[in-house]
């Protein structure tokens, strides 16, 4: 009997191994055939893989209910990856009614067994109060476990918690250390934060070259805050030769991604005509974008830029009106109901005042009727 059981186990393992070879070759249809047989025969890892195939629709139609079923089979007998994935499904409400208590329970099982992604997600739930009472100390504890196991997201967040003194005493040296670990592994938010520490000299010696280096890494990977900071460094010649064209380019990338400080700075560049044709309307567009999210300086700039726009319009109108003879100015004044005298400069002032009050009907040069070919 023992020999038969051993042979059965070996055959089951061969079945699973064959399925995984097809899986590795991305032949998911063949993989499903072997993995599903192994899973139905009780192979725990096969049950987990089968759950993933149903979840991602690999070799078959996506089916969250089936995914949940197979993850649960594996999770119930201690398969930690399945426990984590089951937690994710309850967390997101995929194939099951969203249930934070169940998510927390499965994350915790996996986390206590050393699953670093589960430890990181569990830390996030405590940090944000997501389905559980907010608890920075618990968040820090779980992030620390995951970070020490090499989980990159946890390393970046642990740096932030040290940086801000959340769940632990503020410690810039520790913040720098964890930001650096995560940054070197490619974590773009950590790269931005590391760049900020170098630029600001927070807890370390200020180093603008290093600040520029880390901002550039994160910016090129699409991190909007870093793109804005890179724009600022180019604009002010910090850690790099001053270059308004590069500043404009990076501000624009960040502004289009919704970064409010970049929207504000882009507005300034359009208002002042820095490396771009002066355009008060574009300036106002970006100021309004930033102001919508509460950017106080942008809110002030809207009023100033609008005044500047109106002043510019008034100047253009004055130059146009000054080119007209007094008789034509009088005709315009009469048409628009503007009181006038024989003083040309006084009449121009009155017409400009009328224009400011009646934006929809601006006085224009009179022109002859357009000829029509017959």
Secondary structure as GFF3:
##gff-version 3
##sequence-region A 1 374
A	DSSP	alpha_helix	2	24	.	.	.	ID=ss1
A	DSSP	alpha_helix	28	40	.	.	.	ID=ss2
A	DSSP	alpha_helix	44	56	.	.	.	ID=ss3
A	DSSP	alpha_helix	64	76	.	.	.	ID=ss4
A	DSSP	alpha_helix	80	92	.	.	.	ID=ss5
A	DSSP	alpha_helix	100	112	.	.	.	ID=ss6
A	DSSP	alpha_helix	116	128	.	.	.	ID=ss7
A	DSSP	alpha_helix	136	148	.	.	.	ID=ss8
A	DSSP	alpha_helix	152	164	.	.	.	ID=ss9
A	DSSP	alpha_helix	172	184	.	.	.	ID=ss10
A	DSSP	alpha_helix	188	200	.	.	.	ID=ss11
A	DSSP	alpha_helix	208	220	.	.	.	ID=ss12
A	DSSP	alpha_helix	224	236	.	.	.	ID=ss13
A	DSSP	alpha_helix	244	256	.	.	.	ID=ss14
A	DSSP	alpha_helix	260	272	.	.	.	ID=ss15
A	DSSP	alpha_helix	280	292	.	.	.	ID=ss16
A	DSSP	alpha_helix	296	322	.	.	.	ID=ss17
A	DSSP	alpha_helix	326	336	.	.	.	ID=ss18
A	DSSP	alpha_helix	344	357	.	.	.	ID=ss19
###
